[in-house]
Amino acid sequence: MAGPTSPRLTGAALLALAALYALWFHDDRHAVAALLVFALPPLLLAVPAWRGGRRAAFWAGVLALFWFSHGVMVAWTRPGELLFAWLEILLSLLVIGASSWPGLRARFGSRRG
């Protein structure tokens, strides 16, 4: 059984991602739509993921693939938003790694019998 570190790290990374999006899009012309699309999903997944919810961790990992792709696209096309893009990339990779860790550990961990 995995310790509490991975779910808490997933939840914390999701909260950080939601905060990043709130900061990133606060002056946007379409701020409400941007916050609904970008900030709301990680915010809604953060608490269940923090508590160790496997479904929340799974969906956080799936959505993080989209967030990663968005960050890469922005990093390549908008030099003025490079810092936000790199933070999005790093946080999405953290979400993917932390949400996948218990399954990877169960699959490839040492078997004690």
C-alpha positions as CSV (number, residue, x, y, z in Angstrom):
1,M,0.0,0.0,0.0
2,A,1.3,3.4,-0.9
3,G,1.9,6.0,1.8
4,P,0.1,9.3,2.1
5,T,2.8,11.2,0.2
6,S,1.6,10.5,-3.4
7,P,-2.0,11.5,-2.9
8,R,-1.0,14.6,-1.0
9,L,1.5,15.6,-3.6
10,T,-1.1,15.1,-6.3
11,G,-3.6,17.3,-4.4
12,A,-1.0,20.0,-3.7
13,A,0.1,20.0,-7.4
14,L,-3.5,20.3,-8.5
15,L,-4.1,23.2,-6.2
16,A,-0.9,24.9,-7.4
17,L,-2.1,24.4,-11.0
18,A,-5.5,25.9,-10.2
19,A,-3.7,28.9,-8.6
20,L,-1.4,29.3,-11.6
21,Y,-4.4,29.4,-14.0
22,A,-6.2,31.9,-11.8
23,L,-3.1,34.1,-11.8
24,W,-2.4,33.6,-15.5
25,F,-5.9,34.3,-16.7
26,H,-7.1,36.9,-14.2
27,D,-6.8,39.8,-16.7
28,D,-7.9,37.9,-19.7
29,R,-10.8,39.2,-21.8
30,H,-12.5,35.8,-21.4
31,A,-11.4,35.3,-17.8
32,V,-14.6,33.5,-16.6
33,A,-14.5,31.0,-19.5
34,A,-10.7,30.5,-19.1
35,L,-11.1,29.9,-15.4
36,L,-14.0,27.4,-15.9
37,V,-12.0,25.5,-18.5
38,F,-8.6,25.6,-16.9
39,A,-8.8,26.4,-13.1
40,L,-12.0,24.6,-12.1
41,P,-11.1,21.0,-13.1
42,P,-7.8,20.8,-11.0
43,L,-9.6,22.6,-8.2
44,L,-12.4,20.1,-8.2
45,L,-10.0,17.1,-8.3
46,A,-7.6,18.4,-5.6
47,V,-9.5,17.4,-2.5
48,P,-10.5,13.9,-3.6
49,A,-7.0,13.3,-4.9
50,W,-5.5,14.6,-1.6
51,R,-7.7,12.1,0.2
52,G,-6.4,9.3,-1.9
53,G,-9.3,8.9,-4.3
54,R,-8.2,6.7,-7.1
55,R,-10.7,8.0,-9.7
56,A,-9.7,11.6,-8.9
57,A,-6.0,10.6,-9.3
58,F,-6.7,8.8,-12.6
59,W,-8.7,11.8,-14.1
60,A,-6.0,14.2,-12.8
61,G,-3.4,12.2,-14.7
62,V,-5.5,12.1,-17.8
63,L,-6.2,15.9,-17.7
64,A,-2.6,16.6,-16.9
65,L,-1.7,15.2,-20.3
66,F,-3.8,18.0,-21.9
67,W,-2.4,20.6,-19.5
68,F,1.1,19.5,-20.5
69,S,0.3,19.8,-24.2
70,H,-1.2,23.2,-23.6
71,G,1.9,24.3,-21.8
72,V,4.2,23.1,-24.6
73,M,2.1,24.8,-27.2
74,V,2.1,28.1,-25.3
75,A,5.9,27.9,-24.6
76,W,6.5,27.5,-28.4
77,T,4.1,30.2,-29.6
78,R,3.9,32.9,-27.0
79,P,7.2,34.1,-25.7
80,G,5.5,36.6,-23.3
81,E,3.9,33.8,-21.4
82,L,6.9,31.5,-21.3
83,L,7.1,31.5,-17.4
84,F,3.5,30.5,-17.1
85,A,3.9,27.9,-19.7
86,W,6.9,26.3,-18.1
87,L,5.2,26.3,-14.7
88,E,2.2,24.6,-16.3
89,I,4.5,22.0,-17.9
90,L,6.3,21.3,-14.6
91,L,3.1,21.1,-12.5
92,S,1.4,18.8,-15.1
93,L,4.4,16.5,-15.1
94,L,4.2,16.5,-11.3
95,V,0.5,15.6,-11.4
96,I,1.2,12.8,-13.9
97,G,4.0,11.4,-11.8
98,A,2.4,11.6,-8.4
99,S,-1.0,10.3,-9.6
100,S,0.7,7.3,-11.4
101,W,3.2,6.5,-8.7
102,P,1.0,4.1,-6.6
103,G,0.1,2.1,-9.7
104,L,3.7,2.0,-10.9
105,R,4.9,0.9,-7.5
106,A,2.3,-1.8,-7.3
107,R,3.1,-3.1,-10.7
108,F,6.9,-2.9,-10.6
109,G,7.7,-2.8,-6.9
110,S,9.5,-5.6,-5.2
111,R,7.4,-8.6,-4.3
112,R,7.9,-9.8,-0.8
113,G,6.5,-13.1,0.0
